[in-house]
Amino acid sequence: LIHAFVVVKPDHAVSSEQVLAHCAKALASFKRPKAVHFIDAMPLTGSGKIRRVELREWLASKAQQRIA
């Protein structure tokens, strides 16, 4: 399952439907996200790369909360 993590700039508004519609126009169907998550900031490493492990852990903890 593909998830999109979005950081919205201050004074801007975007909905998950808008993100999914944009992806539908720009991406092949197998590359489109099925869920959109809005976060305050991307977790970054010291060299500025996105810490994908932290995003996966965040998703896992969110899934655990739904189960409990």
PDB file of N, CA, C and O in Angstrom:
ATOM      1  N   LEU A   1       0.853  -1.179   0.000  1.00  0.00           N
ATOM      2  CA  LEU A   1       0.000   0.000   0.000  1.00  0.00           C
ATOM      3  C   LEU A   1       0.893   1.234   0.000  1.00  0.00           C
ATOM      4  O   LEU A   1       1.807   1.344   0.817  1.00  0.00           O
ATOM      5  N   ILE A   2       0.632   2.146  -0.900  1.00  0.00           N
ATOM      6  CA  ILE A   2       1.439   3.353  -1.019  1.00  0.00           C
ATOM      7  C   ILE A   2       0.780   4.480  -0.241  1.00  0.00           C
ATOM      8  O   ILE A   2      -0.418   4.727  -0.378  1.00  0.00           O
ATOM      9  N   HIS A   3       1.578   5.165   0.581  1.00  0.00           N
ATOM     10  CA  HIS A   3       1.109   6.300   1.369  1.00  0.00           C
ATOM     11  C   HIS A   3       1.852   7.547   0.917  1.00  0.00           C
ATOM     12  O   HIS A   3       3.041   7.491   0.605  1.00  0.00           O
ATOM     13  N   ALA A   4       1.151   8.665   0.884  1.00  0.00           N
ATOM     14  CA  ALA A   4       1.783   9.946   0.574  1.00  0.00           C
ATOM     15  C   ALA A   4       1.859  10.762   1.859  1.00  0.00           C
ATOM     16  O   ALA A   4       0.871  10.888   2.582  1.00  0.00           O
ATOM     17  N   PHE A   5       3.026  11.309   2.135  1.00  0.00           N
ATOM     18  CA  PHE A   5       3.212  12.210   3.263  1.00  0.00           C
ATOM     19  C   PHE A   5       3.368  13.606   2.705  1.00  0.00           C
ATOM     20  O   PHE A   5       4.236  13.849   1.867  1.00  0.00           O
ATOM     21  N   VAL A   6       2.534  14.529   3.163  1.00  0.00           N
ATOM     22  CA  VAL A   6       2.495  15.870   2.601  1.00  0.00           C
ATOM     23  C   VAL A   6       2.734  16.891   3.701  1.00  0.00           C
ATOM     24  O   VAL A   6       2.129  16.829   4.772  1.00  0.00           O
ATOM     25  N   VAL A   7       3.632  17.837   3.415  1.00  0.00           N
ATOM     26  CA  VAL A   7       3.854  18.987   4.287  1.00  0.00           C
ATOM     27  C   VAL A   7       3.286  20.191   3.555  1.00  0.00           C
ATOM     28  O   VAL A   7       3.752  20.549   2.474  1.00  0.00           O
ATOM     29  N   VAL A   8       2.281  20.810   4.149  1.00  0.00           N
ATOM     30  CA  VAL A   8       1.627  21.952   3.519  1.00  0.00           C
ATOM     31  C   VAL A   8       2.301  23.237   4.000  1.00  0.00           C
ATOM     32  O   VAL A   8       2.539  23.421   5.194  1.00  0.00           O
ATOM     33  N   LYS A   9       2.603  24.118   3.048  1.00  0.00           N
ATOM     34  CA  LYS A   9       3.218  25.394   3.385  1.00  0.00           C
ATOM     35  C   LYS A   9       2.239  26.247   4.188  1.00  0.00           C
ATOM     36  O   LYS A   9       1.025  26.114   4.031  1.00  0.00           O
ATOM     37  N   PRO A  10       2.762  27.124   5.050  1.00  0.00           N
ATOM     38  CA  PRO A  10       1.873  28.028   5.785  1.00  0.00           C
ATOM     39  C   PRO A  10       1.046  28.877   4.808  1.00  0.00           C
ATOM     40  O   PRO A  10       1.522  29.233   3.729  1.00  0.00           O
ATOM     41  N   ASP A  11      -0.154  29.184   5.185  1.00  0.00           N
ATOM     42  CA  ASP A  11      -1.083  29.985   4.383  1.00  0.00           C
ATOM     43  C   ASP A  11      -1.528  29.289   3.104  1.00  0.00           C
ATOM     44  O   ASP A  11      -2.008  29.950   2.183  1.00  0.00           O
ATOM     45  N   HIS A  12      -1.381  27.979   3.027  1.00  0.00           N
ATOM     46  CA  HIS A  12      -1.877  27.212   1.897  1.00  0.00           C
ATOM     47  C   HIS A  12      -2.803  26.120   2.438  1.00  0.00           C
ATOM     48  O   HIS A  12      -2.666  25.684   3.581  1.00  0.00           O
ATOM     49  N   ALA A  13      -3.720  25.699   1.620  1.00  0.00           N
ATOM     50  CA  ALA A  13      -4.636  24.632   2.015  1.00  0.00           C
ATOM     51  C   ALA A  13      -4.727  23.625   0.874  1.00  0.00           C
ATOM     52  O   ALA A  13      -4.790  23.995  -0.298  1.00  0.00           O
ATOM     53  N   VAL A  14      -4.733  22.374   1.234  1.00  0.00           N
ATOM     54  CA  VAL A  14      -4.882  21.300   0.255  1.00  0.00           C
ATOM     55  C   VAL A  14      -5.574  20.135   0.958  1.00  0.00           C
ATOM     56  O   VAL A  14      -5.334  19.877   2.137  1.00  0.00           O
ATOM     57  N   SER A  15      -6.419  19.448   0.234  1.00  0.00           N
ATOM     58  CA  SER A  15      -7.119  18.302   0.809  1.00  0.00           C
ATOM     59  C   SER A  15      -6.513  17.012   0.266  1.00  0.00           C
ATOM     60  O   SER A  15      -5.777  17.017  -0.721  1.00  0.00           O
ATOM     61  N   SER A  16      -6.836  15.931   0.921  1.00  0.00           N
ATOM     62  CA  SER A  16      -6.329  14.639   0.458  1.00  0.00           C
ATOM     63  C   SER A  16      -6.905  14.305  -0.921  1.00  0.00           C
ATOM     64  O   SER A  16      -6.241  13.669  -1.740  1.00  0.00           O
ATOM     65  N   GLU A  17      -8.155  14.742  -1.174  1.00  0.00           N
ATOM     66  CA  GLU A  17      -8.759  14.495  -2.486  1.00  0.00           C
ATOM     67  C   GLU A  17      -7.989  15.226  -3.584  1.00  0.00           C
ATOM     68  O   GLU A  17      -7.819  14.693  -4.680  1.00  0.00           O
ATOM     69  N   GLN A  18      -7.522  16.443  -3.297  1.00  0.00           N
ATOM     70  CA  GLN A  18      -6.742  17.189  -4.284  1.00  0.00           C
ATOM     71  C   GLN A  18      -5.406  16.505  -4.565  1.00  0.00           C
ATOM     72  O   GLN A  18      -4.963  16.446  -5.712  1.00  0.00           O
ATOM     73  N   VAL A  19      -4.774  15.995  -3.529  1.00  0.00           N
ATOM     74  CA  VAL A  19      -3.496  15.294  -3.708  1.00  0.00           C
ATOM     75  C   VAL A  19      -3.706  14.040  -4.547  1.00  0.00           C
ATOM     76  O   VAL A  19      -2.937  13.771  -5.471  1.00  0.00           O
ATOM     77  N   LEU A  20      -4.741  13.278  -4.228  1.00  0.00           N
ATOM     78  CA  LEU A  20      -5.016  12.052  -4.976  1.00  0.00           C
ATOM     79  C   LEU A  20      -5.389  12.357  -6.430  1.00  0.00           C
ATOM     80  O   LEU A  20      -5.010  11.611  -7.333  1.00  0.00           O
ATOM     81  N   ALA A  21      -6.131  13.448  -6.663  1.00  0.00           N
ATOM     82  CA  ALA A  21      -6.485  13.825  -8.035  1.00  0.00           C
ATOM     83  C   ALA A  21      -5.243  14.220  -8.825  1.00  0.00           C
ATOM     84  O   ALA A  21      -5.115  13.865  -9.997  1.00  0.00           O
ATOM     85  N   HIS A  22      -4.336  14.943  -8.199  1.00  0.00           N
ATOM     86  CA  HIS A  22      -3.089  15.313  -8.876  1.00  0.00           C
ATOM     87  C   HIS A  22      -2.277  14.064  -9.216  1.00  0.00           C
ATOM     88  O   HIS A  22      -1.734  13.952 -10.316  1.00  0.00           O
ATOM     89  N   CYS A  23      -2.197  13.135  -8.280  1.00  0.00           N
ATOM     90  CA  CYS A  23      -1.448  11.901  -8.524  1.00  0.00           C
ATOM     91  C   CYS A  23      -2.092  11.079  -9.634  1.00  0.00           C
ATOM     92  O   CYS A  23      -1.391  10.428 -10.408  1.00  0.00           O
ATOM     93  N   ALA A  24      -3.425  11.105  -9.719  1.00  0.00           N
ATOM     94  CA  ALA A  24      -4.121  10.362 -10.771  1.00  0.00           C
ATOM     95  C   ALA A  24      -3.758  10.900 -12.149  1.00  0.00           C
ATOM     96  O   ALA A  24      -3.691  10.143 -13.117  1.00  0.00           O
ATOM     97  N   LYS A  25      -3.520  12.222 -12.239  1.00  0.00           N
ATOM     98  CA  LYS A  25      -3.146  12.808 -13.524  1.00  0.00           C
ATOM     99  C   LYS A  25      -1.683  12.559 -13.857  1.00  0.00           C
ATOM    100  O   LYS A  25      -1.328  12.433 -15.029  1.00  0.00           O
ATOM    101  N   ALA A  26      -0.825  12.484 -12.831  1.00  0.00           N
ATOM    102  CA  ALA A  26       0.617  12.477 -13.065  1.00  0.00           C
ATOM    103  C   ALA A  26       1.270  11.099 -12.966  1.00  0.00           C
ATOM    104  O   ALA A  26       2.386  10.917 -13.454  1.00  0.00           O
ATOM    105  N   LEU A  27       0.607  10.133 -12.351  1.00  0.00           N
ATOM    106  CA  LEU A  27       1.247   8.844 -12.087  1.00  0.00           C
ATOM    107  C   LEU A  27       0.452   7.684 -12.681  1.00  0.00           C
ATOM    108  O   LEU A  27      -0.762   7.771 -12.864  1.00  0.00           O
ATOM    109  N   ALA A  28       1.153   6.615 -12.971  1.00  0.00           N
ATOM    110  CA  ALA A  28       0.500   5.379 -13.392  1.00  0.00           C
ATOM    111  C   ALA A  28      -0.300   4.826 -12.219  1.00  0.00           C
ATOM    112  O   ALA A  28       0.016   5.118 -11.066  1.00  0.00           O
ATOM    113  N   SER A  29      -1.312   4.046 -12.492  1.00  0.00           N
ATOM    114  CA  SER A  29      -2.216   3.576 -11.436  1.00  0.00           C
ATOM    115  C   SER A  29      -1.498   2.784 -10.348  1.00  0.00           C
ATOM    116  O   SER A  29      -1.873   2.876  -9.179  1.00  0.00           O
ATOM    117  N   PHE A  30      -0.479   2.013 -10.702  1.00  0.00           N
ATOM    118  CA  PHE A  30       0.209   1.212  -9.689  1.00  0.00           C
ATOM    119  C   PHE A  30       1.150   2.057  -8.826  1.00  0.00           C
ATOM    120  O   PHE A  30       1.636   1.578  -7.802  1.00  0.00           O
ATOM    121  N   LYS A  31       1.414   3.303  -9.221  1.00  0.00           N
ATOM    122  CA  LYS A  31       2.285   4.188  -8.448  1.00  0.00           C
ATOM    123  C   LYS A  31       1.505   5.174  -7.577  1.00  0.00           C
ATOM    124  O   LYS A  31       2.109   5.894  -6.782  1.00  0.00           O
ATOM    125  N   ARG A  32       0.195   5.220  -7.706  1.00  0.00           N
ATOM    126  CA  ARG A  32      -0.625   6.190  -6.984  1.00  0.00           C
ATOM    127  C   ARG A  32      -0.758   5.817  -5.516  1.00  0.00           C
ATOM    128  O   ARG A  32      -0.919   4.643  -5.185  1.00  0.00           O
ATOM    129  N   PRO A  33      -0.691   6.816  -4.630  1.00  0.00           N
ATOM    130  CA  PRO A  33      -0.908   6.532  -3.212  1.00  0.00           C
ATOM    131  C   PRO A  33      -2.376   6.200  -2.946  1.00  0.00           C
ATOM    132  O   PRO A  33      -3.275   6.695  -3.624  1.00  0.00           O
ATOM    133  N   LYS A  34      -2.590   5.370  -1.966  1.00  0.00           N
ATOM    134  CA  LYS A  34      -3.946   5.008  -1.556  1.00  0.00           C
ATOM    135  C   LYS A  34      -4.377   5.799  -0.326  1.00  0.00           C
ATOM    136  O   LYS A  34      -5.564   5.865  -0.008  1.00  0.00           O
ATOM    137  N   ALA A  35      -3.403   6.402   0.367  1.00  0.00           N
ATOM    138  CA  ALA A  35      -3.700   7.189   1.558  1.00  0.00           C
ATOM    139  C   ALA A  35      -2.787   8.404   1.591  1.00  0.00           C
ATOM    140  O   ALA A  35      -1.645   8.352   1.136  1.00  0.00           O
ATOM    141  N   VAL A  36      -3.310   9.504   2.140  1.00  0.00           N
ATOM    142  CA  VAL A  36      -2.546  10.745   2.252  1.00  0.00           C
ATOM    143  C   VAL A  36      -2.480  11.123   3.726  1.00  0.00           C
ATOM    144  O   VAL A  36      -3.493  11.118   4.424  1.00  0.00           O
ATOM    145  N   HIS A  37      -1.278  11.451   4.191  1.00  0.00           N
ATOM    146  CA  HIS A  37      -1.069  11.858   5.574  1.00  0.00           C
ATOM    147  C   HIS A  37      -0.424  13.238   5.576  1.00  0.00           C
ATOM    148  O   HIS A  37       0.584  13.460   4.905  1.00  0.00           O
ATOM    149  N   PHE A  38      -1.000  14.153   6.324  1.00  0.00           N
ATOM    150  CA  PHE A  38      -0.446  15.498   6.436  1.00  0.00           C
ATOM    151  C   PHE A  38       0.385  15.569   7.708  1.00  0.00           C
ATOM    152  O   PHE A  38      -0.096  15.240   8.792  1.00  0.00           O
ATOM    153  N   ILE A  39       1.637  16.002   7.571  1.00  0.00           N
ATOM    154  CA  ILE A  39       2.543  16.101   8.718  1.00  0.00           C
ATOM    155  C   ILE A  39       3.121  17.508   8.765  1.00  0.00           C
ATOM    156  O   ILE A  39       3.093  18.236   7.773  1.00  0.00           O
ATOM    157  N   ASP A  40       3.647  17.883   9.928  1.00  0.00           N
ATOM    158  CA  ASP A  40       4.192  19.230  10.115  1.00  0.00           C
ATOM    159  C   ASP A  40       5.512  19.418   9.391  1.00  0.00           C
ATOM    160  O   ASP A  40       5.757  20.474   8.807  1.00  0.00           O
ATOM    161  N   ALA A  41       6.369  18.399   9.425  1.00  0.00           N
ATOM    162  CA  ALA A  41       7.683  18.481   8.784  1.00  0.00           C
ATOM    163  C   ALA A  41       8.173  17.075   8.490  1.00  0.00           C
ATOM    164  O   ALA A  41       7.841  16.129   9.203  1.00  0.00           O
ATOM    165  N   MET A  42       8.959  16.947   7.443  1.00  0.00           N
ATOM    166  CA  MET A  42       9.561  15.658   7.111  1.00  0.00           C
ATOM    167  C   MET A  42      10.720  15.391   8.067  1.00  0.00           C
ATOM    168  O   MET A  42      11.520  16.289   8.329  1.00  0.00           O
ATOM    169  N   PRO A  43      10.820  14.173   8.589  1.00  0.00           N
ATOM    170  CA  PRO A  43      11.987  13.848   9.407  1.00  0.00           C
ATOM    171  C   PRO A  43      13.213  13.720   8.502  1.00  0.00           C
ATOM    172  O   PRO A  43      13.195  12.961   7.532  1.00  0.00           O
ATOM    173  N   LEU A  44      14.257  14.451   8.815  1.00  0.00           N
ATOM    174  CA  LEU A  44      15.439  14.476   7.961  1.00  0.00           C
ATOM    175  C   LEU A  44      16.672  13.961   8.687  1.00  0.00           C
ATOM    176  O   LEU A  44      16.780  14.061   9.909  1.00  0.00           O
ATOM    177  N   THR A  45      17.599  13.409   7.914  1.00  0.00           N
ATOM    178  CA  THR A  45      18.898  13.004   8.451  1.00  0.00           C
ATOM    179  C   THR A  45      19.785  14.241   8.514  1.00  0.00           C
ATOM    180  O   THR A  45      19.382  15.325   8.094  1.00  0.00           O
ATOM    181  N   GLY A  46      20.973  14.076   9.030  1.00  0.00           N
ATOM    182  CA  GLY A  46      21.921  15.173   9.096  1.00  0.00           C
ATOM    183  C   GLY A  46      22.308  15.710   7.733  1.00  0.00           C
ATOM    184  O   GLY A  46      22.636  16.888   7.592  1.00  0.00           O
ATOM    185  N   SER A  47      22.269  14.846   6.731  1.00  0.00           N
ATOM    186  CA  SER A  47      22.629  15.279   5.377  1.00  0.00           C
ATOM    187  C   SER A  47      21.425  15.767   4.576  1.00  0.00           C
ATOM    188  O   SER A  47      21.563  16.085   3.395  1.00  0.00           O
ATOM    189  N   GLY A  48      20.243  15.830   5.199  1.00  0.00           N
ATOM    190  CA  GLY A  48      19.063  16.376   4.540  1.00  0.00           C
ATOM    191  C   GLY A  48      18.188  15.378   3.810  1.00  0.00           C
ATOM    192  O   GLY A  48      17.250  15.781   3.122  1.00  0.00           O
ATOM    193  N   LYS A  49      18.465  14.088   3.936  1.00  0.00           N
ATOM    194  CA  LYS A  49      17.633  13.070   3.290  1.00  0.00           C
ATOM    195  C   LYS A  49      16.435  12.754   4.186  1.00  0.00           C
ATOM    196  O   LYS A  49      16.506  12.893   5.407  1.00  0.00           O
ATOM    197  N   ILE A  50      15.342  12.329   3.569  1.00  0.00           N
ATOM    198  CA  ILE A  50      14.142  11.978   4.333  1.00  0.00           C
ATOM    199  C   ILE A  50      14.369  10.659   5.057  1.00  0.00           C
ATOM    200  O   ILE A  50      14.827   9.682   4.463  1.00  0.00           O
ATOM    201  N   ARG A  51      14.043  10.642   6.351  1.00  0.00           N
ATOM    202  CA  ARG A  51      14.181   9.419   7.163  1.00  0.00           C
ATOM    203  C   ARG A  51      12.924   8.570   6.977  1.00  0.00           C
ATOM    204  O   ARG A  51      11.965   8.677   7.742  1.00  0.00           O
ATOM    205  N   ARG A  52      12.951   7.735   5.956  1.00  0.00           N
ATOM    206  CA  ARG A  52      11.782   6.912   5.633  1.00  0.00           C
ATOM    207  C   ARG A  52      11.468   5.911   6.735  1.00  0.00           C
ATOM    208  O   ARG A  52      10.310   5.532   6.913  1.00  0.00           O
ATOM    209  N   VAL A  53      12.472   5.481   7.469  1.00  0.00           N
ATOM    210  CA  VAL A  53      12.251   4.532   8.557  1.00  0.00           C
ATOM    211  C   VAL A  53      11.317   5.141   9.605  1.00  0.00           C
ATOM    212  O   VAL A  53      10.427   4.461  10.116  1.00  0.00           O
ATOM    213  N   GLU A  54      11.520   6.418   9.921  1.00  0.00           N
ATOM    214  CA  GLU A  54      10.650   7.080  10.893  1.00  0.00           C
ATOM    215  C   GLU A  54       9.219   7.175  10.379  1.00  0.00           C
ATOM    216  O   GLU A  54       8.275   7.027  11.155  1.00  0.00           O
ATOM    217  N   LEU A  55       9.047   7.415   9.100  1.00  0.00           N
ATOM    218  CA  LEU A  55       7.698   7.470   8.537  1.00  0.00           C
ATOM    219  C   LEU A  55       7.035   6.104   8.610  1.00  0.00           C
ATOM    220  O   LEU A  55       5.846   6.009   8.914  1.00  0.00           O
ATOM    221  N   ARG A  56       7.784   5.049   8.337  1.00  0.00           N
ATOM    222  CA  ARG A  56       7.230   3.687   8.449  1.00  0.00           C
ATOM    223  C   ARG A  56       6.857   3.370   9.895  1.00  0.00           C
ATOM    224  O   ARG A  56       5.813   2.769  10.150  1.00  0.00           O
ATOM    225  N   GLU A  57       7.708   3.772  10.843  1.00  0.00           N
ATOM    226  CA  GLU A  57       7.409   3.541  12.259  1.00  0.00           C
ATOM    227  C   GLU A  57       6.157   4.299  12.676  1.00  0.00           C
ATOM    228  O   GLU A  57       5.346   3.786  13.448  1.00  0.00           O
ATOM    229  N   TRP A  58       5.995   5.518  12.170  1.00  0.00           N
ATOM    230  CA  TRP A  58       4.812   6.314  12.480  1.00  0.00           C
ATOM    231  C   TRP A  58       3.558   5.601  11.971  1.00  0.00           C
ATOM    232  O   TRP A  58       2.546   5.544  12.670  1.00  0.00           O
ATOM    233  N   LEU A  59       3.627   5.056  10.748  1.00  0.00           N
ATOM    234  CA  LEU A  59       2.491   4.312  10.198  1.00  0.00           C
ATOM    235  C   LEU A  59       2.185   3.065  11.017  1.00  0.00           C
ATOM    236  O   LEU A  59       1.022   2.742  11.261  1.00  0.00           O
ATOM    237  N   ALA A  60       3.231   2.369  11.438  1.00  0.00           N
ATOM    238  CA  ALA A  60       3.036   1.153  12.236  1.00  0.00           C
ATOM    239  C   ALA A  60       2.380   1.485  13.574  1.00  0.00           C
ATOM    240  O   ALA A  60       1.490   0.763  14.023  1.00  0.00           O
ATOM    241  N   SER A  61       2.812   2.567  14.210  1.00  0.00           N
ATOM    242  CA  SER A  61       2.214   2.938  15.495  1.00  0.00           C
ATOM    243  C   SER A  61       0.764   3.365  15.307  1.00  0.00           C
ATOM    244  O   SER A  61      -0.079   3.088  16.160  1.00  0.00           O
ATOM    245  N   LYS A  62       0.471   4.035  14.202  1.00  0.00           N
ATOM    246  CA  LYS A  62      -0.908   4.439  13.918  1.00  0.00           C
ATOM    247  C   LYS A  62      -1.785   3.209  13.689  1.00  0.00           C
ATOM    248  O   LYS A  62      -2.937   3.182  14.120  1.00  0.00           O
ATOM    249  N   ALA A  63      -1.249   2.196  13.015  1.00  0.00           N
ATOM    250  CA  ALA A  63      -1.992   0.955  12.790  1.00  0.00           C
ATOM    251  C   ALA A  63      -2.224   0.227  14.108  1.00  0.00           C
ATOM    252  O   ALA A  63      -3.292  -0.350  14.317  1.00  0.00           O
ATOM    253  N   GLN A  64      -1.239   0.248  14.997  1.00  0.00           N
ATOM    254  CA  GLN A  64      -1.388  -0.385  16.306  1.00  0.00           C
ATOM    255  C   GLN A  64      -2.490   0.306  17.106  1.00  0.00           C
ATOM    256  O   GLN A  64      -3.246  -0.361  17.813  1.00  0.00           O
ATOM    257  N   GLN A  65      -2.592   1.618  17.008  1.00  0.00           N
ATOM    258  CA  GLN A  65      -3.613   2.369  17.738  1.00  0.00           C
ATOM    259  C   GLN A  65      -5.005   2.009  17.239  1.00  0.00           C
ATOM    260  O   GLN A  65      -5.952   1.953  18.022  1.00  0.00           O
ATOM    261  N   ARG A  66      -5.133   1.762  15.918  1.00  0.00           N
ATOM    262  CA  ARG A  66      -6.437   1.382  15.361  1.00  0.00           C
ATOM    263  C   ARG A  66      -6.855   0.004  15.853  1.00  0.00           C
ATOM    264  O   ARG A  66      -8.038  -0.245  16.087  1.00  0.00           O
ATOM    265  N   ILE A  67      -5.873  -0.899  16.010  1.00  0.00           N
ATOM    266  CA  ILE A  67      -6.182  -2.262  16.440  1.00  0.00           C
ATOM    267  C   ILE A  67      -6.592  -2.292  17.909  1.00  0.00           C
ATOM    268  O   ILE A  67      -7.520  -3.006  18.289  1.00  0.00           O
ATOM    269  N   ALA A  68      -5.895  -1.513  18.728  1.00  0.00           N
ATOM    270  CA  ALA A  68      -6.152  -1.524  20.180  1.00  0.00           C
ATOM    271  C   ALA A  68      -7.423  -0.818  20.547  1.00  0.00           C
ATOM    272  O   ALA A  68      -7.770  -0.746  21.725  1.00  0.00           O
TER     273      ALA A  68
END
